[in-house]
Amino acid sequence: MTETTPRKAIITGITGQDGSYLAELLLGKGYEVHGLIRRSSTFNTDRIDHIYQDPHVPHPRLFLHYSDLTDGSRLVTLLNEIQPHEVYNLAAQSHVRVSFDEPEYTGDVTGLGTIRLLEAIRALGLDTRFYQASSSEMFGATPPPQDENTPFYPRSPYGVAKLYSYWITRNYREAYGIFASNGVLFNHESPRRGDTFVTRKITRAVARIAAGQQTELFMGNLDSVRDWGYAPEYVEAMWLMLQHDTPGDFVVATNTAFTVKDFLQLSFEHAGLEWEKYVRFDERYLRPTEVDSLIGDASKARDVLGWTPTILTPRLAQIMVDADIKALELGGIRYVDSVQTQ
């Protein structure tokens, strides 16, 4: 009996939070995974290093390629060489506050990077399925709950760039018949979340304060309302979108609402601390324009894809605090986690 050829997937942004979890998911399903990484003088593969170190994978199916979403010709070359069955575009300048400082770069990578990928697929005539990582930040000032029919009103260069990517993905689906789906993901977190994102900033501070290594935590707006989910569950929704018979656009969320202050309280209480004793306000962390409330309605993803989240914000805060405490105990390892279930 001949061994079947594994499905091939390309993941841009594989070294990020979502990229690393998606790589694990696809490898577990037997895929051959190709990740695109930017050339740098230092390694930034912390989140996926453990995959290479897994003794149970004698024939690795994970391959990394130097590339950048600003280089369209390189994308054409790689797509032509790899001939992927699925392409997941997760790469972006994804920090909302930073997008105000670097709006042009954010627009180039987060916005135009998507058209470079789609145009490469179109020009090559690839028979592939394309996933675009869209964002709840596209809704911006539109009141919640937000679903697939909610009007967009982005409030940051990041949100505007994501909105371009969302519409160009739909346009290429309708104009050229490309199987292209948008996943409009609301905030999703994990122990692999970047250190500068608010949830990880909080849980790292809790661990350091509990260990006596930090005394204060400086924060901006505590009243913002967010719908926080668990990243490993959200990458499963990405995969399900590309397994469906037809492409489409799907909100991925938990339909629950917590403020930043709530997340502070949940995190500090889990470590036996009172957050008010340590948190200080710093206006430098305020955005020029704020997004007050993002709460997603993922009914379509539930009804069409069969996707339902199980880990909500209270449990999520516990998972992240525990991981950061363990990381300190192990000598400051950057990411310590295993995928949790309810």
RAZI-V718809 format. One record per backbone hydrogen bond with DSSP energy under -1.0 kcal/mol. NH is the residue of the N-H (numbers start at 1). CO is the residue of the C=O. If there is no record, write none. Layout:
nh->NH co->CO
nh->NH co->CO
//
This chain:
nh->9 co->32
nh->10 co->86
nh->11 co->34
nh->12 co->88
nh->16 co->13
nh->20 co->16
nh->21 co->17
nh->22 co->18
nh->23 co->19
nh->24 co->20
nh->25 co->21
nh->26 co->22
nh->27 co->23
nh->28 co->24
nh->30 co->27
nh->31 co->26
nh->32 co->7
nh->33 co->61
nh->34 co->9
nh->35 co->63
nh->36 co->11
nh->37 co->65
nh->48 co->45
nh->49 co->45
nh->51 co->48
nh->53 co->49
nh->54 co->51
nh->57 co->54
nh->63 co->33
nh->65 co->35
nh->67 co->37
nh->71 co->68
nh->75 co->71
nh->76 co->72
nh->77 co->73
nh->78 co->74
nh->79 co->75
nh->80 co->76
nh->81 co->77
nh->82 co->78
nh->83 co->79
nh->85 co->8
nh->86 co->8
nh->87 co->129
nh->88 co->10
nh->89 co->131
nh->90 co->12
nh->90 co->88
nh->94 co->92
nh->99 co->95
nh->100 co->97
nh->102 co->98
nh->106 co->102
nh->107 co->103
nh->108 co->104
nh->109 co->105
nh->110 co->106
nh->112 co->107
nh->114 co->111
nh->116 co->112
nh->117 co->113
nh->118 co->114
nh->119 co->115
nh->120 co->116
nh->121 co->117
nh->122 co->118
nh->123 co->119
nh->124 co->120
nh->126 co->121
nh->128 co->126
nh->129 co->85
nh->130 co->179
nh->131 co->87
nh->132 co->181
nh->133 co->89
nh->134 co->132
nh->134 co->183
nh->136 co->185
nh->138 co->135
nh->139 co->136
nh->141 co->153
nh->142 co->139
nh->146 co->295
nh->150 co->147
nh->153 co->138
nh->160 co->156
nh->161 co->157
nh->162 co->158
nh->163 co->159
nh->164 co->160
nh->165 co->161
nh->166 co->162
nh->167 co->163
nh->168 co->164
nh->169 co->165
nh->170 co->166
nh->171 co->167
nh->172 co->168
nh->173 co->169
nh->174 co->170
nh->175 co->171
nh->176 co->172
nh->178 co->172
nh->180 co->178
nh->181 co->130
nh->182 co->248
nh->183 co->132
nh->184 co->250
nh->185 co->134
nh->185 co->183
nh->186 co->252
nh->189 co->229
nh->193 co->190
nh->197 co->194
nh->201 co->197
nh->202 co->198
nh->203 co->199
nh->204 co->200
nh->205 co->201
nh->206 co->202
nh->207 co->203
nh->208 co->204
nh->209 co->205
nh->210 co->206
nh->211 co->207
nh->212 co->209
nh->213 co->208
nh->217 co->278
nh->219 co->280
nh->225 co->292
nh->226 co->258
nh->229 co->187
nh->231 co->189
nh->233 co->230
nh->234 co->230
nh->235 co->231
nh->237 co->233
nh->238 co->234
nh->239 co->235
nh->240 co->236
nh->241 co->237
nh->242 co->238
nh->250 co->182
nh->252 co->184
nh->258 co->226
nh->260 co->224
nh->261 co->222
nh->263 co->259
nh->264 co->260
nh->265 co->261
nh->266 co->262
nh->267 co->263
nh->268 co->264
nh->269 co->265
nh->270 co->266
nh->272 co->269
nh->273 co->268
nh->277 co->274
nh->278 co->275
nh->279 co->275
nh->280 co->217
nh->282 co->219
nh->285 co->282
nh->286 co->283
nh->294 co->225
nh->297 co->146
nh->302 co->298
nh->303 co->299
nh->304 co->300
nh->305 co->301
nh->307 co->301
nh->316 co->312
nh->317 co->313
nh->318 co->314
nh->319 co->315
nh->320 co->316
nh->321 co->317
nh->322 co->318
nh->323 co->319
nh->324 co->320
nh->325 co->321
nh->326 co->322
nh->327 co->323
nh->328 co->324
nh->329 co->325
nh->330 co->326
nh->331 co->328
nh->332 co->327
nh->333 co->327
//
